[in-house]
């Protein structure tokens, strides 16, 4: 069975794999609880250089320009900032069901996400008690699908089923709420690190969405 594993145990930007997948993993890591390993890595300019290098392997243009600044706080303060920003404050949580939608209620969102995960034999981490609608889980799922796309292409198999799954997932989920989260972060969060990461994430998902529509001839 495939599984989404805890991003805390992954490299911040891993070597190998596929560029789109690695960028989604990086974004998921940015919105996970910031343990010391992550904090120290984001203080290192080489992480941004690695992200820039990964973008060179992406088949669409994304504005980056080293727009993700280093954390502005000390380690303990940065952890506290994460908790107060995303866990305690209900106005900017990292859960899709916290953002109102006209087409789906919270139960429908959960059920739809679980259908996606079950179809691809994805099992959420019981140890971490992951919720299916957490931003990190959704980003990791996109990383999984984009890696499968790359694997199919490298094996001479049509990657379109995985592209269709990514397009469907973006349109049914990420596209419905990531821009709302970004708006709250840009207006209500003080730390420039999260403002930079959020803006980059929104732009990356938007351009990936357009790319998938184009290659699948699904433009409106």
KAWOKA-V36482 format. One record per residue. N is the residue number from 0. RES is the residue in three letters. D_LAST is the distance of its C-alpha to the last C-alpha in Angstrom with 1 decimal. Layout:
n,res,d_last
N,RES,D_LAST
N,RES,D_LAST
This chain:
n,res,d_last
0,UNK,36.0
1,UNK,33.5
2,UNK,33.8
3,UNK,32.4
4,UNK,35.5
5,UNK,36.6
6,UNK,35.2
7,UNK,38.6
8,UNK,40.0
9,UNK,37.5
10,UNK,37.9
11,UNK,36.1
12,UNK,34.2
13,UNK,35.2
14,UNK,36.1
15,UNK,34.6
16,UNK,31.5
17,UNK,28.1
18,UNK,26.9
19,UNK,23.7
20,UNK,25.8
21,UNK,28.6
22,UNK,26.7
23,UNK,25.4
24,UNK,29.0
25,UNK,30.2
26,UNK,28.0
27,UNK,29.2
28,UNK,32.7
29,UNK,32.3
30,UNK,31.6
31,UNK,34.4
32,UNK,37.9
33,UNK,39.3
34,UNK,42.4
35,UNK,44.8
36,UNK,43.4
37,UNK,39.9
38,UNK,41.6
39,UNK,43.8
40,UNK,40.9
41,UNK,38.8
42,UNK,41.9
43,UNK,41.9
44,UNK,39.9
45,UNK,39.5
46,UNK,36.7
47,UNK,34.5
48,UNK,35.5
49,UNK,34.4
50,UNK,31.0
51,UNK,30.7
52,UNK,31.8
53,UNK,29.2
54,UNK,26.4
55,UNK,27.8
56,UNK,26.7
57,UNK,23.1
58,UNK,20.6
59,UNK,18.7
60,UNK,20.3
61,UNK,21.4
62,UNK,23.7
63,UNK,26.9
64,UNK,30.1
65,UNK,32.3
66,UNK,30.9
67,UNK,32.4
68,UNK,35.9
69,UNK,38.8
70,UNK,39.8
71,UNK,42.0
72,UNK,44.2
73,UNK,46.9
74,UNK,46.0
75,UNK,47.3
76,UNK,45.9
77,UNK,42.4
78,UNK,42.6
79,UNK,43.7
80,UNK,40.9
81,UNK,38.3
82,UNK,40.0
83,UNK,40.3
84,UNK,36.8
85,UNK,34.9
86,UNK,37.4
87,UNK,39.6
88,UNK,37.4
89,UNK,35.2
90,UNK,33.0
91,UNK,31.2
92,UNK,31.4
93,UNK,29.5
94,UNK,28.5
95,UNK,25.1
96,UNK,27.0
97,UNK,28.6
98,UNK,25.4
99,UNK,24.7
100,UNK,21.6
101,UNK,21.0
102,UNK,19.5
103,UNK,22.2
104,UNK,25.8
105,UNK,27.7
106,UNK,28.9
107,UNK,25.5
108,UNK,24.3
109,UNK,27.4
110,UNK,27.1
111,UNK,23.5
112,UNK,24.4
113,UNK,27.6
114,UNK,25.8
115,UNK,23.8
116,UNK,27.0
117,UNK,29.1
118,UNK,26.9
119,UNK,27.5
120,UNK,31.1
121,UNK,30.7
122,UNK,33.7
123,UNK,33.9
124,UNK,37.0
125,UNK,39.7
126,UNK,41.9
127,UNK,39.4
128,UNK,38.4
129,UNK,34.7
130,UNK,32.4
131,UNK,29.2
132,UNK,27.2
133,UNK,28.9
134,UNK,26.8
135,UNK,28.9
136,UNK,28.4
137,UNK,24.6
138,UNK,24.7
139,UNK,27.3
140,UNK,25.2
141,UNK,22.4
142,UNK,25.3
143,UNK,26.5
144,UNK,23.2
145,UNK,22.7
146,UNK,26.4
147,UNK,26.0
148,UNK,23.2
149,UNK,25.6
150,UNK,28.5
151,UNK,26.7
152,UNK,25.9
153,UNK,29.5
154,UNK,30.9
155,UNK,29.0
156,UNK,27.0
157,UNK,23.3
158,UNK,21.6
159,UNK,18.4
160,UNK,19.6
161,UNK,20.2
162,UNK,16.9
163,UNK,15.2
164,UNK,17.7
165,UNK,17.0
166,UNK,13.2
167,UNK,14.2
168,UNK,17.0
169,UNK,15.3
170,UNK,12.7
171,UNK,15.7
172,UNK,18.3
173,UNK,18.4
174,UNK,15.4
175,UNK,17.1
176,UNK,20.3
177,UNK,21.0
178,UNK,20.1
179,UNK,22.6
180,UNK,25.2
181,UNK,24.8
182,UNK,25.4
183,UNK,28.6
184,UNK,29.8
185,UNK,29.5
186,UNK,31.4
187,UNK,33.9
188,UNK,34.7
189,UNK,37.5
190,UNK,37.4
191,UNK,35.4
192,UNK,34.7
193,UNK,32.3
194,UNK,30.7
195,UNK,30.1
196,UNK,28.9
197,UNK,26.5
198,UNK,24.9
199,UNK,24.6
200,UNK,23.1
201,UNK,20.4
202,UNK,19.6
203,UNK,19.8
204,UNK,17.5
205,UNK,14.8
206,UNK,15.2
207,UNK,15.6
208,UNK,12.3
209,UNK,10.5
210,UNK,12.9
211,UNK,12.3
212,UNK,8.6
213,UNK,9.9
214,UNK,12.9
215,UNK,11.5
216,UNK,8.9
217,UNK,6.3
218,UNK,3.8
219,UNK,0.0
